[in-house]
Amino acid sequence: MAGGGPRYEKLEKAPIDAESLLLDVRKEKIDKVISQRTRTFTIVLDRLEDSFNIAAVLRTCEANGLQEVHVIVNPAAPFMPNSRVGQGCDKWLDVKLYKDFASCREHLKSRGFSLYASAIREDATSLYTMRFDSKVALIFGNERDGVSQEVLDGSDGTFWIPMRGFSQSLNISAAASACVTRAISWREEHLGRVGDLTEAEAQVLRDRFYMLAVKQRRRIFKKPPPSKP
């Protein structure tokens, strides 16, 4: 789903240039956001159930510059991020839905991603020793059951967030927030940057964001009713 879904998509043959409707300060903000966007670090959600958790993860990803979130849909829980929690963040994201992990894995591996599943295991890698200078996808599992066995078998490795208190785990949204923040800060510290879009990718995103930033776009780009004879 580009831009969070059909309700955000650009109407065909829009008669007005969206860029001309935006103030310079708004376009500067959009350009700055795009300069810090990444498509080489992403999050995968495996069969989550809670709409609050899903929305919170999407908001964390968007706020930290991730452009994509990959979602393996739970057949017993429709993908419906809570709008009050998300605050419209999903319209700026590419949210990609899959019916199973196999199709998600195939897509990400074809693009050169390494996949790491969140799991508390003896052989799991500490989040704090991981590197984020290549294409990496972190997978977070269902609130009750964690990631599936299929995910564990198909991942390149597992990782965990070291706990220093009596609690041995975090809520999924808190865990995702900690991991995304760690990965982005690692990139800033070691690479000196977060954004990595090509010029072509940036331009495509710029056109889309300009359109989404027009608050009255539904009315402006609404197709006029057919004229009466």
N, C-alpha and C positions, 0 to 999 in steps of 0.2 A: 504494500500500500504506500504509494508515494504521498508524502505529506499527510499521513495519518488516515487517509481514506477519501472516498468519493466526495464528501461534503467540502473538501478543501481544494479539489482539483480545478484547474483552470478551464473555464468554458471554452469550447472551440470557437476559433475565429473571433476572439475578443476585439471589439471595434476601437478600443482606446489603449494607448501605450501606458502601462501601469507606472513606468518610471516617471512620466510627466506629472503624475498625480501625487508624488511623494516629495516632502520637503528634503532639502539637502542633508539636514541633520539625521533624518531617518535613513537615508541612503548610506550615509557614512557609518551608521550603526550596523546596518546590514552587511556592508563591505567588511567591517571589522570582525563581525561574527564569522563570516565565510573564511576570512584569512586564518581563523583558528579552528576550522572544522577538520575532522579526520575521518577517513574511511578505512584506516589500517588498524584501528583498535575498535573492538565492538563487544557487545554483550548478547548472550543467548539466554532466553528464559525458557526453561523446560517444564511445560505443563503447570504453570502457576494457576491458582484458583482465585485468589483474593484481588478484587478490582482495585483496592487501595494500594496494595503492594505493587501491582503492575504499573499504575499511574505514577507512583513515587519513583520507581526505577526509570521510567521514561523521562521524568522531569530531571532526575539526576544526570542522565546521559545527555540530554539536550543542554543543560546548564554547563556541562563540562566540555562541550564541543564535539561529542560523538554525533555522527550523522546517521548511523544505522543502528537499529535494534532488531534482533532476530528472535522470533517467537514461535515455539512449538506449541500449538494450541492444545489445551486440555479438552477432550471431547465432552467432558462432564461440566465444563465451565466456559461459556462463551467469552471470547476476548472482548471485554468492555471496560477499558480503563476508567476509573472514577474521574469524572470531569472536574469536580471540585478540588481534587488533589492535583491533577495534572495541569490545571489552569491553562489549557490550550497548547501545552508544549508539544503535543503530538503532531500538530500541523507543520512544525519545522523539521520533523524527522522522517526518515525512510523506515517505516515499520514493516518488516517482511514476515509474513505468516507461513507456517509450514504445518502439514498434517502429521508429520513424523520427523524423528531426528535424522533418519537416513537422508531425506531430501535436503535438510538444512546442512548436514555435514558435507554432502556432495557439492552444494553451492559454495560453501566457504572454502573447502579444500581446493576446488577448481580455481580459486582466486589466490591461493597460496597462504591461507591462514593456518596457524597452529591452534589447536583447540585444547583448552584446559578446563576440566570440570571441578567445581567446588565440592570437596568431599573430605571428611575427617578420616584419614587413613595413615598408617604408619609410614608409607612411602610417599605421602603427599609433600609437595614442595611448599615452603613458606612463601606467602605472598611477598614478603619483604626481601626475598632473594631472587625474585623473578626479574627478567629483563623485558623491556617493552620497546625495543628498537626494530622489531619486525612486525609482521601482521599477526596479531594475537586476538583470539576470541575467548572470553571467559564465560563459562556456562554455569547458571544457577538453577537449582532444581525446585521441585514442588515443595510447598511450605511444610507438608507433613512427612513426605517420603524422600525428599532430596532428589538428586538426579537419578534417572533410571539406570538399570544395568546396561541397557543398550548404549547410553551416553558414556558410561564408564568404559565399556569395551571399545567404543569408537573414538575416544579422545586420545590426544597425544600425551596426556598426563593429567594429574590431579594437583590441586593446590588447596591450601587452607589459610585462614587468618589466625595467627597465634593469639591465644587468649591469655590474659594475665590476671584474671579474676576468677571467681567461683563459677561464673557462667562460662559454658563451653561452646556457645554458638550465638549467632546474631540473627535477628529477623532478616528475611531475604532482602528487604529494601535497605536496611542498615548495612548489610554485608555488601550489597552491590555498590552502595555509596562509598564505603571504605575502599573497595577495590578500584573503582573508577578514579577516585581522588588520588590514590596511590599511583596508578598507571600514568595519569596525566602529569602529576608532579614529577614522576621519574623522567618522563620525556622532556619536560621543561629543564630539569637539572642536567640531564645527560646529553640531550640533543639540542637544547636551546630553543626548542619550538614545539608546538603541538599540531598546528595545521599542516596538512600535507596534500591538499587537493591540487590537481593539475589545473592549468589555466582553463582548459575546456570544461572540466568538472565544476570549477568555480563559476564560470559563466552560466552554465545550466542552472546551478543553484541560485545564482543572483537573479536570473529571470523569474524563477519560481518564487523566491522570497519577496521580490518587488510586488508580484501579484498578490501574494498572501498578506502583505502589509497594507494593502488598500482596504480600509475598514468597510467601505460600502460597495465592495466589489460585486456582491450578489445583485444589487440594484443596478449598478453601472453596467455590468456585463450581461444583464438579463436580456434575453432575446425578445424583441417586440412582438406583440401578437400579430397574426396575419391581418393584413388590411382587408376591409370589407369591400366587395365589388360595388 
